[in-house]
Amino acid sequence: MFKLFRFIEYVYLVAFVFFLYEAYAVWGTEGKRGYLYIFFAAIALFMFFFKRNFREKMTAKGNNQ
């Protein structure tokens, strides 16, 4: 189960890179859409660290029992 959680963490990193690329690609032509992609990239990065922290806590809790 924890392998699946670790995989999902990296999906968020891939989404982060994708949204940064899209923001860069549309920045010159559609400025407001670029801000939206930057917002989504920030959310994806936050979710990566949140899920990582949660998984590490659950792993440590499982090792203590």
C-alpha positions in Angstrom: 0.0 0.0 0.0 2.8 2.4 0.8 4.3 1.8 -2.6 1.1 3.1 -4.1 1.3 6.2 -1.9 4.9 6.8 -2.9 3.9 6.5 -6.6 1.1 9.0 -6.2 3.6 11.5 -4.6 5.6 11.4 -7.8 2.5 11.9 -9.9 2.1 15.2 -8.1 5.7 16.1 -9.1 5.0 15.3 -12.7 1.9 17.5 -12.6 4.0 20.3 -11.1 6.5 20.1 -13.9 3.7 19.9 -16.5 1.9 23.0 -15.1 5.1 25.0 -15.0 5.8 24.1 -18.6 2.3 25.1 -19.6 2.6 28.4 -17.8 5.8 29.1 -19.6 4.3 28.1 -22.9 1.3 30.4 -22.7 2.8 33.3 -20.7 3.4 35.5 -23.7 0.1 35.0 -25.4 -2.4 34.3 -22.6 -1.1 35.9 -19.5 -4.1 35.2 -17.2 -4.0 31.5 -18.1 -0.4 31.4 -17.1 -1.3 32.5 -13.6 -3.8 29.7 -13.5 -1.2 27.2 -14.4 1.2 28.6 -11.8 -1.5 28.3 -9.2 -2.1 24.6 -10.2 1.7 24.0 -10.0 1.8 25.5 -6.5 -1.1 23.2 -5.5 0.6 20.1 -7.0 3.9 21.0 -5.2 2.0 21.5 -1.9 0.3 18.1 -2.3 3.6 16.4 -3.0 5.0 17.6 0.3 1.8 17.0 2.2 1.4 13.4 1.0 5.1 12.7 1.6 4.9 14.0 5.2 1.7 12.0 5.8 3.2 8.8 4.4 6.3 9.2 6.5 4.2 9.7 9.6 2.2 6.6 8.9 5.3 4.6 8.2 6.8 5.7 11.5 3.6 4.9 13.3 3.5 1.5 11.8 7.1 0.8 12.8 6.4 1.8 16.4 3.6 -0.8 16.9 
